[in-house]
Amino acid sequence: MPGAAQLHTLEQEIVAIVHFGLNTFTGMEWGYGNTPADVFAPARLDASQWVAAARDAGVKRIILVCKHHDGFCLWPSPLNTAYSVAATSWRGGNGDLVREVADVVRAAGLEFGAYLSPWDRHHADYAHPAYTEYFHAQWRELMERYGPLCEIWVDSANGGTGWYGGADERRNIADYDAYYDYPALVREVARHNPLAVFFGLTRYGNVSMRWPGNERGSVPEDFNLAESGVFLPPEADVPLRGKWFWHPDDRPKSLHELADCYLASVGRSGILNLGLAPDRDGLIDKNDVRTLAAFGEWVRAFNAFDAAVEETKVFDCVDLREDISKGLRVKAWRVMADGREIASGGQIGFRRIVKTGRIVAHNVQVLFEAEGRTTVVLALRRLPEIVEPVQTME
């Protein structure tokens, strides 16, 4: 049965994860942990600009990558003063990017979540017991100083080559669930953040969101929403640009691509997680801003129209919602238009959107088989025209 945190998360539909750190300045995606901290030097950083761009896209929560695999912390952690924003000239060494982002996110009426990489390619004790204590202490800092958190990201990267406090070597973790002591982390998070979900920890039942197996913002057509009887909805992540961190030659995805992502994620009982990447000045690129605004306008137009209320119904998508508060009960469904089947499937879940091609009908109904009583709501949508925003060379 879905948990309250999962249901709340599914209601958000579109979220964002922000990657910004040393990799932004080095052109890497996975830093080794040996880049000097003072490389971090954004001259015009404005977190409110990030949040405004995200909100225009319909984003309801923002997850900040507070520490990536290189171990550099975007807050002045007392546990890590030598490899954090406190060791840079940014804001005169008094900056706290996690605080800045959390404050403007909440001021905009959005939710704030955190990503903290379990793998730390800088920390000398990584792969030893002392690091586990450090990892949990960092999470406590984030929860106590910047909470409440709506989402906890831990990622599955868990060992390999790195700097490790000056030891240039490979360190591997055989059983990362046990090494990172995730059961204890789940209990700690639940105490501080009752409506938080975990991305990447699918062993913990109704507080988990599941990766759909790709970074294309797409949930497979036949994705099973329940694993071993446990409801595990998908969170489909995709970078807005070519990669997760900013690179000068990358460009944002087209509006057409983003619309497809929405239909293949939100439309398959999941959420869409867009990866935003501020540039070296600390700003979202203007082309990205335009694309996000166009995407938000497209989504709002799609959801604003419902041909089901019209006498003659003209539409090209069926949009189904099941009341899953008591579990996934629909096992099969069909949509009939004037007695002709136009769409069918198995699970519905929180929301199911299927493109049908242009349909003109007077009578449209949904028929379904379910285990026990449930409610299914049908809407009939039209795909808005896609007008790509103008991209400029800047």
VOLUMNU-619274 format. One record per residue (C-alpha): residue in three letters; x, y, z negated. Coordinates in steps of 0.2 Angstrom, whole numbers, plus 2048, in hexadecimal, padded with zeros to 3 digits. Layout:
BEGIN
ALAXYZ...
END
This chain:
BEGIN
MET800800800PRO807811804GLY80E81B7F6ALA80982D7F2ALA81A8347F8GLN81982A808LEU80783180CHIS80D843807THR81C841813LEU81183B822GLU80684A820GLN815855823GLU81784E835ILE82785883AVAL83685A82FALA848860832ILE85985B82CVAL86786882DHIS879863830PHE88587182DGLY897870825LEU8A986D829ASN8A4863839THR89C873840PHE8AD87B840THR8B886D846GLY8AC866854MET8AB85584BGLU89C84B847TRP8A4840839GLY8B2849830TYR8C083F828GLY8C0848818ASN8D185181BTHR8CB861823PRO8D0870818ALA8C187780FASP8C5889814VAL8C0884826PHE8AE887821ALA8AC89A825PRO89B89F82CALA89B8B182FARG8888B5831LEU8808A6828ASP86D8A9825ALA86389B81ESER8538A5821GLN8568A4833TRP858891833VAL847890829ALA83E89C834ALA843892844ALA83E88283CARG82D888836ASP82988E847ALA82B87C84DGLY81F876840VAL82C86F834LYS82586D823ARG83486781AILE84786A81CILE85485E816LEU865865814VAL87585B817CYS87D860806LYS88C854809HIS89184B818HIS89D83C81AASP8AC848818GLY8A784B806PHE8A685E808CYS8998657FDLEU88E874802TRP88B8797EFPRO89887D7E2SER89786C7DAPRO8A186C7C9LEU8A585A7CEASN8AE8607DETHR8B48727DDALA8C386E7E8TYR8B98687F7SER8A98737F8VAL8A48847FCALA8AC88A7ECALA8BD8877F4THR8B9892803SER8B98A5807TRP8A68A480BARG89C8AF800GLY8AD8B37F7GLY8AE8A27F1ASN89D8A47E7GLY89289D7F4ASP88588F7F2LEU87D88A802VAL87287D7FAARG86A88B7EFGLU8688977FEVAL85F88A809ALA8548837FBASP84F8947F6VAL84A89A807VAL84288980CARG83688B7FDALA83389D7FFALA82D898811GLY82188C809LEU82A87D80FGLU83186E805PHE84486B802GLY84D85A803ALA85F855802TYR86B84A80BLEU87B844801SER88683880APRO88A828800TRP89A82680AASP8A7833805ARG8B7833810HIS8BF840805HIS8BD8397F3ALA8CC82F7ECASP8C18237E2TYR8B581E7F0ALA8B280B7F0HIS8B780B7DEPRO8AB80B7CFALA8AF81D7CBTYR8A88247DBTHR89781C7D7GLU8968277C7TYR89B8367D2PHE88E8327DFHIS8808317D2ALA8868417C9GLN88584A7D9TRP8738457DCARG86F84B7CAGLU87785C7CELEU86C85D7DEMET85C8587D5GLU85F8637C5ARG8658727CETYR85B8727DEGLY84C8677DBPRO83F8627DDLEU8458597ECCYS8388527F9GLU843846802ILE85483D7FETRP85F83880CVAL86D82C809ASP87282581ASER87981481EALA88B819821ASN895811813GLY8A780F816GLY8B580F823THR8C481A826GLY8C782A81DTRP8D3835813TYR8CD82F802GLY8D783C7F8GLY8E683B802ALA8E6828805ASP8E3826818GLU8DC815819ARG8CC80B81BARG8C080780DASN8B17FC80FILE8A27F8804ALA89C7E6804ASP88B7E97FBTYR8877FB7FCASP8767FA7F4ALA87F7F37E4TYR88E7FE7E6TYR88480E7E7ASP8788087D9TYR86980D7E3PRO85C8067D7ALA8638127CALEU8628207D6VAL85081C7DBARG84B81D7C8GLU85482D7C6VAL84C8357D5ALA83A82F7D0ARG83D8377BFHIS8418487C6ASN8388487D7PRO82883D7D6LEU8238427E8ALA83483F7F0VAL8378317FDPHE847828801PHE84D827813GLY859818815LEU85480F806THR84680380CARG8487F77FETYR83E8027F2GLY82D8007F9ASN82080E7F9VAL82D81C7F7SER837818807MET83781E819ARG83F813826TRP84A816834PRO842810844GLY85380A84BASN858819856GLU85D82B856ARG851830864GLY84283685ASER838827860VAL82F819857PRO82E809861GLU81D805868ASP81B7F585EPHE8237FB84EASN81C7F283FLEU8177FE831ALA8187F1824GLU8287E6820SER8257D7815GLY8147DE810VAL81C7EF80BPHE8167FF814LEU82680781BPRO821816827PRO82E81C834GLU83882C833ALA83E82F845ASP84E83A845VAL855843854PRO861851856LEU85A86085EARG86A863868GLY87685586ELYS87D85185DTRP87A85384BPHE887861848TRP888870853HIS89386F863PRO89587D86FASP89187487FASP88186C878ARG87087287DPRO85F86F874LYS85486287BSER846867887LEU83486A881HIS82F85B88BGLU83B850881LEU835857871ALA823855875ASP827842879CYS830841869TYR82084785FLEU81583B868ALA82182D865SER824830852VAL81583984BGLY80A830857ARG810820851SER80D82283EGLY81D82A83AILE82583B838LEU831844844ASN84184A83CLEU84A857847GLY85D85A844LEU86186D844ALA873872846PRO878884842ASP88788B84BARG898891844ASP8918A2840GLY884899835LEU87589C841ILE86989184BASP86D89485ELYS8608A0866ASN85D892873ASP859886865VAL84D89385DARG84489686DTHR842883870LEU83C88085EALA82F88E860ALA828887870PHE827875868GLY81D87C85AGLU811885865TRP80F87586FVAL80B86A860ARG7FF877859ALA7F687786APHE7F586486BASN7EE86385AALA7E287185CPHE7D7869869ASP7CB85A867ALA7C0856876ALA7B684A86AVAL7AB858866GLU7A685C878GLU798854882THR7A3850891LYS7B384B88AVAL7C384E894PHE7D384988CASP7E383F88FCYS7E883987EVAL7DF82F870ASP7E483485ELEU7DF828851ARG7E182983EGLU7DE81C831ASP7DB81F81FILE7EA815818SER7E981B806LYS7E4809802GLY7EF80080ELEU7F17FC821ARG7E17F3825VAL7DE7F5837LYS7E57E7841ALA7DF7EA852TRP7D67F985BARG7CE7FE86CVAL7C880E872MET7B980E87EALA7B481C88AASP7A3819892GLY7A480788FARG7B6805896GLU7C580188CILE7D280F88EALA7DE80B87FSER7E27FD873GLY7EE7F8866GLY7F27F0855GLN7F67FA846ILE7F180C845GLY7F9812835PHE7F8824830ARG7F782B842ARG7F7823853ILE7F882D863VAL7F7824874LYS7F782C885THR7E9826890GLY7EB8318A0ARG7DC83C8A4ILE7CC83689EVAL7BA83E8A1ALA7AD835897HIS79D83888DASN79E82B880VAL7AE826878GLN7B081B869VAL7BD81185FLEU7BA7FF85BPHE7C67F684EGLU7C97E6844ALA7CE7E9832GLU7D27DF823GLY7C67E7817ARG7BD7F8818THR7C680781FTHR7C2817829VAL7C981B83AVAL7C882D841LEU7C9830854ALA7CE84085DLEU7D084386FARG7DE84E874ARG7E5857884LEU7F8858886PRO7FC86B887GLU805872896ILE818871893VAL821882897GLU833880894PRO83B88F88BVAL848899894GLN85A89488FTHR8678A1890MET87A8A088FGLU8808A9880
END
